Amino acid sequence: MSSSSSSTSNSTTDASTLRRNRILSSKLYFTMPLSKVPLIYSTAYDISFLGMEKLHPFDSSKWGRICRFLIVDGVLDKNSIVEPLEASKDDLLVVHTESYLSSLKCSSNVAMIIEVPPVALLPNCLVQQKVLYPFRKQVGGTVLAAKLAKEQGWAINVGGGFHHCCGERGGGFCAYADISLCIHYAFNLLDISKVMIIDLDAHQGNGHERDFANDRRVYILDMYNPEIYPFDHEARRYIDQKVEVVSGTTTDEYLVKLDEALTVAGKMFDPELVVFNAGTDILDGDPLGRLKISPDGITSRDEKVFRFAREKNASLVMLTSGGYMKSSARVIADSIANLSKQTLIDLKPYRE
């Protein structure tokens, strides 16, 4: 072995050891009380900063509204919701580079990532508090979801799904790579070695695709509109199963393609954990997704993925990801209620 290849091997081993040590010292995993169910949310998820959040089409109060609908409808007891911890810098360094995290100390960089230019004018301490802290709480929720899913069979983080962010860079309203972090924690702490990402957001999940390029432990099924952001052709090379749905695709067309895709995925890979990125920007009328899927179509889509995971005897993590209409929160709440009605999830705690 040459000295250069030996050096590369040693540095890779050192990086892997450092990553594992960071994971082992993390506090993001904790035991869920019996009075809780594996549905994760914090009021800190919701973003509000001087009205500037309204300059982006994303509904940054969506997460809280989903939970309020579920509570008012009697589907969920507010006291049974699990509140996650905030991901620390050491937690984030499991995937992210030091230089990338340092770049978030510049408000103009954050403004570009979240696509709200006036944020560049704000003091970074305010940006950390009003924008990045909510994102770090959601990261904590996604990471914790894998542990709860392994124990309970399923978990829903009413947030997360920042699939445009990879270890070295953010974009598309995604500042932290929560999906990649979730999977690395699962590899190291949950005795899991095979993970399937089912990304059904309208946009290509280029962040996790870059992070798991050529990692055979991770199988990526990405069903996306190729005519919209991010146009990341390099990342597309790392998709194991690419299903392109063009602008104007209707509910029936979409669900037929999904059925076919899940059948193929099930033959190609046997996951122990499924990470389901359940964006609702596929809804008819969404200004960014440009697809024509009905609310009932979303409900059917989610049910199909949960049934797929059950048939594969795999734990499932669901993330709410993108969705740029006010109606998204209602649609997601109705879909979660249907999952409960179909006994694919149980929203009643073991002990009140």
Salt bridges, closest charged atoms under 4 A:
GLU53 OE2 - LYS54 NZ 3.54
ASP59 OD2 - ARG65 NH1 2.59
ASP59 OD1 - LYS326 NZ 3.39
ASP73 OD2 - ARG330 NH2 2.35
GLU83 OE2 - LYS137 NZ 3.03
GLU86 OE2 - ARG136 NE 2.73
ASP90 OD1 - ARG22 NE 3.68
GLU98 OE2 - LYS89 NZ 2.43
GLU115 OE1 - HIS56 NE2 2.89
GLU151 OE2 - LYS147 NZ 2.51
ASP199 OD2 - HIS163 ND1 2.77
ASP199 OD2 - HIS208 NE2 2.84
ASP201 OD1 - HIS163 NE2 3.44
ASP201 OD1 - HIS203 ND1 3.22
ASP215 OD2 - ARG217 NH2 2.85
ASP232 OD2 - ARG169 NH2 3.82
ASP232 OD2 - ARG210 NE 2.80
GLU234 OE1 - ARG210 NH2 3.45
ASP240 OD1 - ARG216 NH2 3.08
ASP259 OD1 - LYS304 NZ 2.94
ASP270 OD1 - LYS312 NZ 2.56
ASP281 OD2 - HIS203 ND1 2.88
ASP284 OD1 - LYS292 NZ 3.72
ASP302 OD1 - ARG301 NE 2.86
GLU303 OE2 - ARG307 NE 3.07
ASP334 OD1 - ARG330 NH2 2.94
